[in-house]
Amino acid sequence: PPPASYTLSLHDALPIFMIDFSKIPSEIKKIAICVTIHDAEARHQNFGQVSNAYIRIAKLADEFDTVGEPVLKFDLEEEFSIETALVVAEIYFKNGEWKFNAVAAGYQGGLEAICRSFGANV
């Protein structure tokens, strides 16, 4: 069967994006799902100030499914009181299938800090 599609949502919002695994080039073996707060430092914001928020990844049954079956739900709670960026999960290809791993790694410094942790120049 073809690979499934997945969706990512924040809080009770509509899905933010979908991943269609059939369209991922074969050389891609890992995808990191990251979340940042735009201009967090300038606005003095962090994830500890966000209440009742979570990130949800769900497997979609077909192209018409907009809710899906939950695969991973990650609550953003007080433990991220100084972080402005998070690596929530990694999706990786192993033994012929895509798998999920909850990461929950917080960073100060926003998107730039996450990019540097992956070796990218910003």
C-alpha positions in Angstrom: 0.0 0.0 0.0 1.2 3.6 -0.6 2.5 5.5 2.4 0.0 7.4 4.5 -0.4 11.1 4.9 -0.1 12.8 8.2 -1.2 16.2 9.5 0.1 18.5 12.3 -2.2 20.8 14.4 -1.5 23.3 17.1 -4.1 23.5 19.9 -7.6 23.0 18.5 -6.8 24.8 15.3 -7.1 23.4 11.8 -4.2 21.4 10.5 -1.0 23.4 9.9 0.5 21.2 7.2 0.3 17.7 5.8 3.1 15.3 4.9 2.6 12.9 2.0 5.3 10.3 2.4 5.0 9.1 -1.2 6.4 12.5 -2.3 9.5 12.5 -0.1 12.7 11.8 -2.0 14.3 8.5 -1.0 17.5 10.2 0.2 15.5 11.9 3.0 15.6 9.7 6.1 14.6 12.0 8.9 12.3 15.0 9.3 12.3 17.1 12.4 9.0 18.8 13.5 9.9 22.1 15.0 7.9 25.0 16.5 9.0 28.5 17.2 7.5 31.7 18.5 8.0 34.5 15.9 10.0 37.4 17.3 9.8 35.8 20.7 12.8 37.6 22.2 11.7 41.0 20.9 8.3 40.5 22.3 9.6 38.8 25.5 7.6 35.6 24.9 8.3 31.9 25.5 6.4 28.7 25.5 5.8 28.8 29.2 3.3 31.7 28.6 1.2 29.6 26.2 -1.6 28.0 28.1 -3.6 24.8 27.2 -1.5 24.4 24.0 -0.5 21.1 22.4 0.8 19.8 19.1 -1.0 16.9 17.6 0.2 14.6 14.7 -2.4 12.4 13.1 -2.5 9.8 10.4 -5.1 10.6 7.8 -7.3 7.8 6.4 -7.6 9.3 2.9 -7.4 12.7 1.1 -10.8 13.7 2.5 -10.0 13.0 6.1 -9.2 16.3 8.0 -9.0 14.9 11.5 -7.1 11.7 11.4 -6.1 9.1 13.9 -3.8 10.6 16.6 -0.2 9.3 16.4 1.4 11.7 18.8 0.1 14.5 21.1 2.6 16.7 22.9 1.4 19.2 25.6 3.3 22.4 25.8 3.3 23.1 29.5 5.3 25.1 32.0 8.5 23.1 31.7 9.3 25.3 28.6 9.3 28.5 30.6 12.4 30.0 28.9 12.3 28.3 25.5 11.4 30.1 22.3 11.8 27.1 20.0 11.0 23.4 20.3 11.9 20.2 18.4 8.7 18.3 19.1 9.2 15.1 17.2 11.3 13.4 14.6 9.8 11.3 11.8 12.4 8.8 10.5 12.7 6.1 7.9 13.9 2.7 9.3 13.4 -0.9 8.1 11.2 0.1 5.2 8.7 2.3 7.1 8.3 5.8 8.6 8.3 5.9 12.4 7.7 8.7 15.0 9.8 9.7 18.0 8.8 12.3 20.5 11.8 14.6 21.2 10.6 17.5 23.4 13.9 19.4 23.1 13.6 23.1 24.0 15.9 25.9 22.8 16.5 29.5 23.7 17.2 31.7 20.6 14.3 30.7 18.4 14.6 29.2 14.9 18.3 30.2 14.7 19.2 28.1 17.7 17.4 25.0 16.2 19.1 25.5 12.8 22.5 25.7 14.4 21.8 22.5 16.4 21.3 20.7 13.1 24.5 22.2 11.6 22.8 24.8 9.4 24.4 28.2 9.0 22.0 31.1 9.7 
